[in-house]
Amino acid sequence: MKEALTKAYKEHYAVPQINVNGLIWIEGILLAAEKKNSPIILGTTDKIIDFLGGYEFINQLIHLKAKSLNITIPYYVHLDHGSSVESCYKAIDAGYDSVMYDGSQLPLAENILNTNKVVKYAHESGINTEGEIGAIGGNEDGMEHQIAYASIDDCLEIVSQTHIDSLAPALGSVHGKYKGEPQLGFEVMQELNERLQMPLVLHGASGLSDNDLKRAIQYGHSKINFNTEINIEWSGKMRTILNENPELFNPKTIISPTITTIQSTVENIIDKCGSTNKA
C-alpha cells in the first residue's frame, strides 16, 4: 500500500478509502474498483470491529469475497482510527495491509510515543502506517470531536520522530454531514506538502466539492476517506424500496439493489479522486 500511495502522490491522484459497514459494502466497493480499474482501500473503523466480527474475520472475509468475485485490481485492507496501540497490533497480526494509530486527542509527546510503537511493529511486517495530528470534526462510528486544526510544527515533528508512511493532518474536514460550507485550510495544506513531500490523507471527504477534492490532491493528499456519502445513498435506496413495496420481505430482493447503489456511488468517488485506470 505504501507503494500505491507513493505512486498516487507522484502522479497527482488519490486512492479512495471506503469504509466497510458489512458484507454488501465489500461487494459494492470491490466491483466498483474492478470496473474502474482503480486501486482501492477498504477501511474498517476500530470502533465497529466487533460489529464486523473481529479483525481476522473481516480481513479474511474481504479476501474471500474478492476471490469469489475474481477481483484483479490491487485492494488493501486498512485499520481506520486505531484507538490504541494494542488494536493496531491486532490488525497487523490479522494480516491487514495498513494501520492508522489515532493519537490526535493526546498530548503531542504521547501521540508520538504511541505512534512510534505502532510504526516499529508494523514496519517489521512491511505494513503501511498512518498517523494523525489535530482533530477531524464531526461524528463517525460513535467518535465525536470538535475540529482542531493541525499546526505545521506538530506535523513536522511527528513525521520526523516516527517515520510514519502517511499523515492525516486535520485541516477543517469533518466526519459525517457538514454544517454549512467546509472551510479547509488550503494555505497550511500547501505549505505542508512543500515541506513534507510525502502522502497526506484527507478524512471526512463526503460533502466536499469536486474542486476542493482536486485542490487537496494537488497539495499532496494521496489517500482520501469516504463513508457518509455511501451510507446516505445506501440508506436512501433501502427506504425507497421498502416504502414503494410495503409487502416485500424477501431479503435478496430488498438488498441486491442497494449493492448496486453502493457500487455506483463508489465509481463516482473513484472518478473524483482521479484513480480510474490507475490499477
Backbone bond lengths (Angstrom), bond angles and torsions (degrees), N, CA, C in turn:
res aa  C-N    CA-C-N  psi(-1)  N-CA   C-N-CA  omega(-1)  CA-C   N-CA-C  phi
1 M - - - 1.461 - - 1.526 111.06 -
2 K 1.323 117.04 -33.69 1.460 119.89 177.61 1.527 110.06 -59.15
3 E 1.324 116.76 -42.22 1.465 120.64 178.55 1.520 111.01 -63.69
4 A 1.338 116.70 -39.69 1.469 120.78 -180.00 1.525 110.81 -63.83
5 L 1.333 117.52 -41.80 1.463 120.68 -179.60 1.521 111.50 -72.00
6 T 1.323 116.99 -35.58 1.469 120.15 176.93 1.519 110.67 -64.56
7 K 1.328 116.36 -41.81 1.466 121.04 177.34 1.530 110.27 -62.12
8 A 1.335 116.51 -44.45 1.461 120.80 178.88 1.523 110.81 -61.85
9 Y 1.324 116.57 -40.86 1.460 121.20 179.57 1.530 110.97 -61.04
10 K 1.322 116.13 -45.47 1.464 120.53 -177.56 1.523 112.37 -69.43
11 E 1.332 116.56 -31.75 1.466 120.32 -175.42 1.530 112.97 -101.08
12 H 1.327 117.65 4.80 1.464 123.88 173.57 1.530 113.59 60.65
13 Y 1.321 114.32 52.28 1.465 120.41 165.59 1.521 106.32 -137.74
14 A 1.324 117.01 177.11 1.466 120.51 179.87 1.519 109.74 -127.62
15 V 1.329 116.02 144.50 1.460 121.35 172.34 1.525 107.19 -88.74
16 P 1.338 118.37 120.49 1.468 119.24 -178.65 1.526 111.44 -72.07
17 Q 1.331 115.69 140.41 1.461 121.22 165.43 1.513 107.44 -105.45
18 I 1.334 116.27 124.75 1.453 121.90 176.76 1.518 108.08 -113.16
19 N 1.319 116.74 125.69 1.456 119.89 -178.83 1.524 111.41 -73.12
20 V 1.326 115.39 138.21 1.458 123.06 179.79 1.522 109.10 -92.08
21 N 1.336 116.28 129.06 1.457 121.47 177.64 1.525 112.51 -120.23
22 G 1.324 116.26 7.55 1.457 121.12 -179.86 1.514 110.03 159.60
23 L 1.331 116.80 177.84 1.460 122.40 -175.07 1.523 112.67 -58.62
24 I 1.337 117.37 -41.47 1.461 118.61 -175.82 1.522 111.48 -66.85
25 W 1.343 117.75 -26.34 1.468 119.72 175.52 1.534 109.80 -67.00
26 I 1.325 116.34 -41.09 1.464 120.20 179.39 1.527 109.73 -57.68
27 E 1.315 116.78 -47.90 1.465 121.13 -178.78 1.525 111.27 -63.20
28 G 1.319 117.08 -48.99 1.463 120.24 -178.05 1.515 112.30 -62.76
29 I 1.334 116.94 -40.72 1.467 121.63 -179.53 1.529 110.70 -64.82
30 L 1.324 116.04 -49.49 1.464 120.21 -176.86 1.526 111.90 -65.91
31 L 1.322 117.39 -40.35 1.470 120.07 179.00 1.527 110.77 -64.21
32 A 1.327 116.69 -39.04 1.469 120.30 178.65 1.523 110.59 -63.39
33 A 1.327 116.59 -46.60 1.466 120.71 -178.20 1.516 111.29 -65.23
34 E 1.321 116.55 -39.00 1.470 120.51 178.47 1.526 110.39 -64.00
35 K 1.319 116.40 -44.58 1.467 120.74 -179.58 1.529 111.02 -63.39
36 K 1.328 116.35 -39.23 1.463 121.32 -177.31 1.529 113.08 -88.01
37 N 1.342 116.17 -3.25 1.469 120.93 -178.08 1.527 110.33 53.91
38 S 1.329 114.24 49.85 1.466 121.31 -175.92 1.519 110.71 -121.32
39 P 1.330 117.66 142.69 1.458 118.51 167.20 1.523 108.93 -66.04
40 I 1.327 117.07 153.76 1.461 119.89 -176.84 1.522 109.34 -148.50
41 I 1.330 115.67 150.02 1.461 122.21 177.06 1.522 108.42 -117.61
42 L 1.320 116.41 127.12 1.455 121.73 176.46 1.527 107.58 -100.50
43 G 1.334 116.22 111.79 1.455 121.16 -176.02 1.522 111.90 -95.93
44 T 1.327 116.20 137.89 1.456 120.80 173.88 1.522 107.69 -121.23
45 T 1.307 116.64 110.48 1.460 120.93 -178.15 1.522 109.96 -69.22
46 D 1.314 115.62 134.46 1.460 121.75 -175.03 1.526 112.76 -52.45
47 K 1.324 116.57 -36.15 1.463 120.68 -174.20 1.532 113.52 -67.87
48 I 1.356 118.60 -19.76 1.465 118.62 -179.37 1.529 111.99 -116.44
49 I 1.328 117.35 18.79 1.458 120.71 178.25 1.526 111.33 -58.84
50 D 1.329 117.81 -43.83 1.462 120.39 179.89 1.524 111.00 -62.31
51 F 1.324 116.78 -39.67 1.465 121.27 177.62 1.528 110.88 -61.54
52 L 1.333 116.59 -34.94 1.460 121.08 -178.56 1.523 112.66 -83.69
53 G 1.334 117.78 -7.46 1.457 119.84 175.98 1.507 115.43 108.61
54 G 1.339 117.35 2.57 1.458 120.52 179.46 1.514 112.24 102.53
55 Y 1.323 116.55 163.15 1.464 122.45 -174.78 1.533 112.17 -61.22
56 E 1.315 117.01 -50.32 1.466 120.35 -176.96 1.523 111.04 -65.08
57 F 1.332 115.99 -42.78 1.463 119.80 -177.70 1.522 111.32 -61.94
58 I 1.329 117.29 -50.54 1.463 119.04 -175.34 1.520 111.25 -68.87
59 N 1.336 118.11 -35.46 1.459 120.25 177.97 1.519 110.57 -64.26
60 Q 1.335 116.76 -46.49 1.463 119.88 179.74 1.524 111.21 -67.02
61 L 1.334 116.15 -37.19 1.464 120.09 179.48 1.531 110.99 -61.41
62 I 1.314 116.38 -42.46 1.464 120.29 179.01 1.524 110.36 -61.17
63 H 1.324 116.62 -46.21 1.467 119.70 -178.96 1.527 111.62 -66.79
64 L 1.314 117.97 -39.12 1.468 120.93 178.55 1.530 110.94 -66.33
65 K 1.327 116.18 -39.51 1.461 119.79 178.85 1.522 110.48 -66.77
66 A 1.321 116.30 -41.26 1.470 119.72 177.98 1.524 111.00 -61.46
67 K 1.316 116.57 -40.05 1.466 120.60 178.57 1.524 110.94 -64.83
68 S 1.328 117.12 -43.09 1.469 120.57 -178.77 1.521 111.88 -66.70
69 L 1.349 116.85 -27.23 1.470 121.70 179.93 1.532 112.25 -91.40
70 N 1.337 116.26 -0.04 1.481 121.45 -177.88 1.530 111.50 57.50
71 I 1.318 116.11 45.46 1.461 121.64 -179.47 1.529 109.45 -73.50
72 T 1.324 115.98 130.15 1.467 121.02 -178.34 1.527 112.99 -112.84
73 I 1.324 117.62 -16.29 1.469 119.99 -178.48 1.534 109.46 -77.20
74 P 1.333 118.57 156.31 1.466 119.97 176.64 1.526 110.91 -72.18
75 Y 1.325 115.82 128.01 1.463 120.85 176.17 1.528 107.90 -129.63
76 Y 1.324 115.85 153.87 1.459 121.11 -173.71 1.521 109.85 -135.47
77 V 1.331 115.79 141.18 1.459 121.35 178.08 1.530 108.19 -102.21
78 H 1.325 115.72 125.41 1.470 121.73 -171.43 1.518 110.72 -126.95
79 L 1.338 116.53 136.73 1.464 121.17 171.53 1.522 108.35 -86.43
80 D 1.322 115.80 116.12 1.460 121.80 -178.26 1.528 109.36 -96.15
81 H 1.325 116.77 131.91 1.462 122.66 177.73 1.526 111.95 54.90
82 G 1.331 116.79 53.21 1.453 120.24 172.26 1.520 109.38 -57.65
83 S 1.325 117.04 119.54 1.460 120.39 -170.83 1.522 113.64 -86.24
84 S 1.339 116.91 -9.74 1.461 119.98 178.53 1.524 108.87 -150.06
85 V 1.316 115.41 161.64 1.454 120.83 175.47 1.525 109.63 -60.32
86 E 1.332 115.74 -40.85 1.461 120.64 -177.27 1.528 112.18 -64.24
87 S 1.327 117.28 -39.04 1.465 119.54 179.56 1.525 110.73 -66.27
88 C 1.319 117.36 -35.32 1.464 120.48 175.82 1.529 110.53 -65.69
89 Y 1.339 116.38 -41.53 1.466 120.36 176.87 1.533 110.28 -58.82
90 K 1.322 116.77 -43.64 1.469 120.94 -178.71 1.530 111.26 -62.51
91 A 1.332 116.50 -41.05 1.470 119.83 179.19 1.525 110.73 -66.04
92 I 1.332 116.25 -40.82 1.472 120.54 178.31 1.522 109.80 -62.51
93 D 1.336 116.48 -46.24 1.461 120.75 179.93 1.527 111.81 -64.45
94 A 1.334 116.97 -28.19 1.465 121.32 179.75 1.517 112.90 -79.68
95 G 1.342 117.52 -7.51 1.459 120.60 176.60 1.508 116.00 102.01
96 Y 1.336 117.50 13.89 1.467 119.93 177.24 1.531 110.18 -61.10
97 D 1.331 115.51 153.20 1.464 121.13 178.39 1.521 112.52 -86.86
98 S 1.329 116.80 -18.85 1.453 120.59 -172.29 1.520 109.41 -160.04
99 V 1.340 116.46 146.92 1.460 120.25 176.70 1.522 109.79 -136.16
100 M 1.328 114.63 145.97 1.460 121.06 173.09 1.521 108.17 -114.52
101 Y 1.319 116.39 122.44 1.459 119.45 169.94 1.524 107.66 -94.37
102 D 1.324 116.28 123.43 1.457 121.36 -178.65 1.528 109.99 -105.00
103 G 1.322 115.01 92.70 1.459 120.89 175.43 1.509 111.59 -106.15
104 S 1.322 116.01 24.44 1.468 120.54 -172.98 1.524 113.22 -66.25
105 Q 1.348 117.81 -20.65 1.461 120.48 179.98 1.528 112.12 -88.19
106 L 1.325 116.14 -3.50 1.468 121.03 -178.11 1.528 110.49 -95.94
107 P 1.326 117.63 162.63 1.466 119.93 169.49 1.524 109.63 -57.10
108 L 1.318 116.92 148.93 1.461 121.37 -173.67 1.530 112.09 -54.14
109 A 1.324 117.71 -43.90 1.464 120.68 -177.72 1.523 111.44 -60.76
110 E 1.333 116.77 -40.51 1.467 120.44 179.82 1.520 111.04 -71.91
111 N 1.337 116.59 -38.02 1.466 120.90 175.37 1.529 110.03 -58.59
112 I 1.324 116.70 -46.70 1.461 121.61 179.80 1.529 110.74 -63.29
113 L 1.329 117.37 -43.57 1.459 121.56 -179.37 1.530 111.08 -58.87
114 N 1.329 116.43 -48.98 1.462 120.44 -178.03 1.524 112.16 -71.28
115 T 1.332 116.44 -39.22 1.462 120.06 177.58 1.523 110.26 -60.78
116 N 1.322 116.27 -39.87 1.464 120.87 178.00 1.525 111.67 -58.78
117 K 1.324 116.53 -41.69 1.463 120.23 178.67 1.528 111.25 -61.41
118 V 1.329 115.56 -43.86 1.463 120.44 -179.58 1.519 110.78 -66.17
119 V 1.332 117.06 -44.64 1.467 121.03 -179.09 1.527 110.38 -60.72
120 K 1.308 117.67 -45.31 1.463 121.24 -179.28 1.528 110.74 -59.60
121 Y 1.328 116.48 -47.52 1.464 121.12 -178.47 1.527 110.88 -66.80
122 A 1.327 116.65 -41.06 1.464 120.82 -178.27 1.518 111.70 -68.06
123 H 1.315 116.74 -44.57 1.460 120.23 -176.11 1.525 112.67 -67.74
124 E 1.321 117.19 -23.08 1.459 119.83 174.65 1.528 111.34 -63.38
125 S 1.325 116.05 -25.93 1.465 121.46 179.02 1.525 112.49 -107.79
126 G 1.330 117.20 8.22 1.462 120.85 179.93 1.512 113.62 71.89
127 I 1.344 117.20 27.30 1.460 122.02 -176.71 1.527 110.27 -93.27
128 N 1.325 116.16 137.32 1.460 122.68 178.68 1.531 110.31 -69.10
129 T 1.335 116.20 146.73 1.467 120.43 -179.58 1.522 111.19 -127.98
130 E 1.333 114.48 148.72 1.466 122.15 178.22 1.516 108.84 -134.77
131 G 1.324 116.57 138.13 1.452 121.52 176.10 1.515 110.14 -122.36
132 E 1.329 116.03 167.54 1.472 119.89 -178.84 1.518 110.40 -134.73
133 I 1.325 114.47 141.86 1.458 122.99 174.50 1.528 108.41 -126.77
134 G 1.325 116.91 139.46 1.457 120.37 -175.57 1.517 109.10 82.73
135 A 1.315 117.96 -167.51 1.460 120.97 -178.78 1.526 109.72 -135.08
136 I 1.351 114.94 124.57 1.456 120.36 171.91 1.519 107.29 -72.19
137 G 1.315 117.81 129.64 1.456 120.30 -177.50 1.516 112.74 -76.93
138 G 1.346 115.69 174.99 1.452 120.76 174.32 1.510 113.63 89.54
139 N 1.348 115.43 -162.03 1.456 121.99 -175.26 1.517 109.94 -133.18
140 E 1.338 116.24 130.95 1.461 120.94 175.67 1.514 108.71 -142.87
141 D 1.337 116.45 120.11 1.464 122.20 177.13 1.522 111.80 50.58
142 G 1.350 115.63 44.02 1.456 119.89 175.52 1.508 115.44 87.03
143 M 1.335 117.65 -3.40 1.463 120.64 178.23 1.520 108.75 -100.10
144 E 1.318 116.80 119.54 1.466 120.54 -177.55 1.519 109.86 -123.03
145 H 1.341 116.17 129.35 1.454 121.03 -178.12 1.529 109.47 -140.92
146 Q 1.324 115.04 151.52 1.451 121.51 167.55 1.527 108.49 -83.74
147 I 1.332 116.60 150.62 1.463 119.89 178.81 1.525 109.85 -64.56
148 A 1.326 116.02 130.25 1.466 121.81 171.90 1.520 106.64 -130.51
149 Y 1.336 116.60 106.05 1.454 120.74 -174.77 1.535 111.10 -64.95
150 A 1.327 115.47 136.37 1.461 121.28 178.54 1.523 109.99 -71.61
151 S 1.322 116.18 144.55 1.463 120.07 174.36 1.526 109.22 -95.55
152 I 1.320 115.61 150.79 1.463 120.21 -179.79 1.527 110.72 -62.42
153 D 1.320 116.94 -42.24 1.463 120.16 -179.08 1.526 111.80 -61.41
154 D 1.340 116.67 -42.76 1.468 119.68 179.02 1.525 111.18 -64.72
155 C 1.327 116.39 -39.69 1.464 120.41 178.22 1.523 111.33 -62.16
156 L 1.320 116.17 -45.65 1.462 120.49 179.78 1.529 110.46 -62.84
157 E 1.322 116.31 -38.53 1.467 119.38 -176.99 1.519 111.80 -69.29
158 I 1.341 117.98 -44.56 1.459 118.58 -177.18 1.525 111.24 -67.20
159 V 1.329 117.12 -34.47 1.471 120.09 178.48 1.526 110.36 -68.03
160 S 1.331 116.91 -45.32 1.462 120.13 -177.21 1.521 112.27 -69.68
161 Q 1.347 116.37 -30.77 1.456 120.07 -175.31 1.527 113.51 -87.93
162 T 1.340 117.32 -21.12 1.467 119.29 -173.35 1.524 114.42 -116.86
163 H 1.330 117.43 -23.14 1.474 121.82 -176.95 1.534 112.18 61.67
164 I 1.327 116.46 36.83 1.463 120.24 172.35 1.522 109.93 -61.49
165 D 1.334 115.48 156.50 1.468 120.34 -177.32 1.524 112.11 -86.63
166 S 1.324 117.02 -25.30 1.465 121.53 178.44 1.523 108.27 -150.29
167 L 1.333 114.65 154.21 1.464 120.87 -176.11 1.522 110.54 -127.45
168 A 1.342 115.15 133.62 1.462 121.19 174.45 1.531 108.43 -105.66
169 P 1.332 117.27 93.62 1.467 119.53 177.46 1.530 110.10 -86.29
170 A 1.317 117.11 128.35 1.466 120.41 179.59 1.522 109.05 -74.58
171 L 1.324 115.59 112.94 1.469 120.07 -175.80 1.526 111.61 -131.06
172 G 1.346 115.84 37.11 1.458 119.63 172.93 1.506 116.21 109.35
173 S 1.331 118.59 -4.48 1.461 119.82 178.32 1.528 109.51 -83.49
174 V 1.350 116.17 161.12 1.466 120.32 -178.91 1.520 109.98 -136.46
175 H 1.336 114.58 154.17 1.456 120.52 169.90 1.523 108.40 -82.19
176 G 1.337 116.21 147.48 1.461 119.68 -179.48 1.513 111.68 82.28
177 K 1.332 115.95 -160.26 1.461 120.95 -177.65 1.524 110.94 -79.77
178 Y 1.321 115.68 140.89 1.466 120.85 175.30 1.527 109.94 -77.67
179 K 1.323 115.58 141.54 1.459 122.15 172.76 1.523 107.28 -105.28
180 G 1.328 116.10 107.26 1.461 119.82 -173.60 1.520 110.47 83.42
181 E 1.315 115.86 -166.25 1.454 121.47 -178.27 1.526 111.38 -83.60
182 P 1.341 117.85 133.96 1.463 120.30 176.34 1.523 111.23 -61.42
183 Q 1.319 116.15 141.75 1.458 121.43 179.57 1.536 108.15 -121.48
184 L 1.309 116.12 84.84 1.458 120.59 -179.55 1.526 111.03 -82.02
185 G 1.315 116.01 142.58 1.458 121.05 -179.20 1.515 111.54 -85.74
186 F 1.323 116.89 76.71 1.466 120.60 -173.46 1.532 113.15 -68.42
187 E 1.323 117.55 -32.25 1.465 118.86 179.30 1.525 111.24 -64.93
188 V 1.332 116.35 -44.29 1.464 120.35 176.41 1.518 109.92 -65.47
189 M 1.325 116.39 -40.74 1.456 122.12 178.81 1.529 111.21 -56.89
190 Q 1.325 115.76 -45.80 1.459 120.79 -179.49 1.527 111.03 -64.44
191 E 1.329 116.44 -43.36 1.467 119.32 -179.85 1.525 111.41 -66.05
192 L 1.329 116.46 -40.81 1.464 120.12 177.94 1.523 110.82 -60.08
193 N 1.303 115.71 -44.70 1.468 120.04 179.74 1.523 110.97 -60.04
194 E 1.311 116.61 -43.40 1.464 120.38 -178.73 1.524 111.95 -66.51
195 R 1.335 116.83 -33.65 1.455 119.93 -175.19 1.533 112.81 -89.97
196 L 1.320 117.43 -32.88 1.460 119.78 -177.13 1.529 112.95 -89.06
197 Q 1.350 116.11 -39.93 1.471 120.23 -179.31 1.526 111.21 53.68
198 M 1.352 115.82 51.63 1.461 121.30 -179.67 1.524 108.65 -149.45
199 P 1.341 117.77 162.67 1.472 119.44 179.80 1.527 112.37 -62.28
200 L 1.328 115.55 128.29 1.458 122.26 172.85 1.522 108.83 -102.86
201 V 1.344 115.76 160.10 1.465 121.52 -177.84 1.526 108.73 -124.12
202 L 1.324 115.86 133.17 1.463 121.68 178.50 1.522 109.06 -108.97
203 H 1.328 116.37 114.08 1.466 122.15 175.82 1.523 109.17 -91.33
204 G 1.325 116.02 156.24 1.460 120.18 174.39 1.511 113.53 67.33
205 A 1.346 116.72 45.96 1.464 119.61 -175.85 1.525 113.34 -83.11
206 S 1.334 117.69 -17.99 1.467 119.59 178.93 1.527 109.59 -61.37
207 G 1.320 116.42 125.26 1.464 120.92 -179.59 1.509 114.07 101.10
208 L 1.335 117.56 -10.95 1.464 119.61 175.61 1.526 110.09 -78.75
209 S 1.312 116.46 149.53 1.462 120.47 179.06 1.521 110.17 -72.56
210 D 1.325 116.20 159.76 1.468 120.65 176.95 1.521 110.73 -59.67
211 N 1.325 116.77 -37.63 1.472 119.91 180.00 1.525 111.60 -65.46
212 D 1.345 116.37 -40.95 1.464 119.60 177.47 1.526 110.81 -62.60
213 L 1.336 116.29 -41.17 1.462 120.06 179.47 1.533 110.75 -63.49
214 K 1.326 116.40 -45.12 1.462 120.23 -179.77 1.531 111.24 -62.36
215 R 1.315 115.57 -40.06 1.461 119.86 -179.86 1.536 110.48 -66.89
216 A 1.338 116.25 -41.54 1.465 120.13 178.24 1.529 111.11 -62.50
217 I 1.319 116.27 -39.32 1.468 120.23 178.11 1.523 110.80 -64.62
218 Q 1.314 117.01 -41.72 1.458 120.10 178.54 1.534 111.22 -64.20
219 Y 1.330 116.67 -25.33 1.467 121.16 178.70 1.525 112.01 -97.09
220 G 1.315 116.69 27.79 1.455 120.87 167.22 1.509 117.95 98.96
221 H 1.320 119.13 0.48 1.461 119.89 179.70 1.532 109.82 -78.55
222 S 1.323 114.77 110.43 1.461 121.69 -175.30 1.519 112.63 -105.58
223 K 1.319 116.44 -7.25 1.472 122.99 175.91 1.519 106.74 -136.32
224 I 1.329 116.58 125.70 1.459 121.09 -177.94 1.522 108.49 -127.84
225 N 1.333 116.13 128.81 1.462 122.28 -172.34 1.521 112.45 -98.48
226 F 1.343 115.33 134.51 1.465 121.82 179.26 1.525 109.07 -131.36
227 N 1.334 115.33 139.98 1.465 120.75 175.22 1.524 110.52 -148.36
228 T 1.330 116.60 -59.17 1.467 121.48 -174.22 1.521 112.32 -56.52
229 E 1.329 116.44 -43.26 1.468 121.04 -177.21 1.524 111.62 -56.73
230 I 1.333 116.13 -43.45 1.459 120.38 -179.36 1.521 110.39 -69.73
231 N 1.336 116.37 -41.74 1.467 120.35 -177.50 1.524 112.19 -65.87
232 I 1.327 116.84 -35.69 1.468 120.12 177.62 1.529 110.36 -64.64
233 E 1.333 116.57 -45.76 1.464 120.11 179.68 1.523 111.20 -65.16
234 W 1.336 116.81 -41.71 1.469 121.02 179.86 1.530 111.18 -62.61
235 S 1.334 116.68 -49.20 1.464 120.19 -177.06 1.523 111.25 -66.97
236 G 1.333 117.06 -34.75 1.461 120.36 176.83 1.514 111.90 -63.69
237 K 1.332 116.58 -41.81 1.462 120.83 178.11 1.519 110.47 -65.21
238 M 1.325 117.05 -42.33 1.463 120.78 179.26 1.526 111.08 -61.13
239 R 1.329 117.38 -44.05 1.466 120.99 179.55 1.527 111.02 -62.49
240 T 1.328 115.66 -42.21 1.463 119.56 -179.65 1.520 111.20 -61.77
241 I 1.311 116.70 -45.26 1.469 121.22 -179.46 1.522 110.53 -59.99
242 L 1.324 117.16 -47.42 1.460 120.67 -176.46 1.532 112.06 -72.39
243 N 1.333 116.28 -37.58 1.468 118.71 179.54 1.527 112.07 -68.67
244 E 1.326 116.58 -36.74 1.467 120.46 -178.72 1.523 112.75 -81.47
245 N 1.337 116.03 -16.31 1.465 120.12 -178.18 1.532 109.44 -134.26
246 P 1.333 117.87 70.17 1.475 121.12 -172.87 1.527 113.58 -62.70
247 E 1.314 118.50 -20.22 1.469 121.06 -179.27 1.536 111.53 -91.99
248 L 1.314 117.59 -3.82 1.459 121.38 -176.43 1.521 110.62 -73.73
249 F 1.348 116.37 133.48 1.464 119.39 178.40 1.531 113.13 -139.16
250 N 1.335 117.64 -4.24 1.464 119.77 179.76 1.529 110.26 -72.26
251 P 1.343 118.65 117.08 1.471 120.76 -175.04 1.518 113.72 -57.14
252 K 1.333 117.26 -44.36 1.466 119.59 -177.28 1.529 110.97 -62.82
253 T 1.311 116.66 -40.50 1.465 120.93 -179.79 1.526 110.93 -65.29
254 I 1.321 116.20 -35.31 1.459 120.55 -179.45 1.522 111.07 -76.23
255 I 1.339 117.02 -44.03 1.461 121.53 -170.25 1.525 113.25 -81.33
256 S 1.320 118.31 -37.17 1.478 120.85 -173.69 1.528 113.66 -53.49
257 P 1.347 119.61 -45.18 1.470 118.58 178.96 1.526 113.28 -63.46
258 T 1.340 117.21 -26.99 1.463 118.78 179.63 1.520 111.51 -73.45
259 I 1.328 117.95 -26.92 1.472 120.86 174.06 1.523 109.39 -64.71
260 T 1.323 115.95 -42.79 1.464 120.68 177.09 1.526 110.66 -60.58
261 T 1.331 117.12 -37.50 1.469 121.24 177.81 1.515 111.07 -65.05
262 I 1.332 117.11 -44.62 1.465 121.02 176.21 1.519 109.75 -58.44
263 Q 1.323 116.51 -46.42 1.468 120.65 -178.36 1.521 111.58 -60.10
264 S 1.328 117.46 -48.90 1.468 120.24 -176.92 1.526 111.51 -65.48
265 T 1.337 116.76 -35.24 1.465 120.45 178.32 1.521 110.54 -66.62
266 V 1.330 116.95 -42.01 1.466 120.78 178.86 1.527 110.62 -68.07
267 E 1.317 117.72 -37.04 1.474 120.30 176.25 1.521 110.58 -57.83
268 N 1.321 116.64 -43.34 1.464 120.88 178.66 1.526 111.08 -63.90
269 I 1.328 116.79 -39.57 1.467 121.37 178.03 1.520 110.46 -63.61
270 I 1.309 116.78 -43.10 1.470 121.29 178.67 1.524 110.49 -58.02
271 D 1.316 116.53 -44.16 1.472 120.33 177.92 1.528 110.72 -61.06
272 K 1.336 116.62 -43.10 1.469 120.28 -178.57 1.529 111.66 -65.25
273 C 1.328 116.16 -32.14 1.465 120.23 -179.65 1.522 112.74 -82.66
274 G 1.325 116.94 -9.00 1.457 120.76 177.52 1.521 114.18 75.96
275 S 1.348 117.91 18.55 1.464 119.87 -176.43 1.523 113.54 -97.08
276 T 1.330 117.84 3.98 1.463 120.93 176.17 1.530 109.74 -59.21
277 N 1.324 114.74 132.05 1.477 123.20 -179.41 1.526 113.48 62.91
278 K 1.335 116.49 26.05 1.471 120.58 176.89 1.531 112.26 -104.89
279 A 1.337 116.31 6.17 1.472 119.11 -179.71 1.532 110.32 -64.29
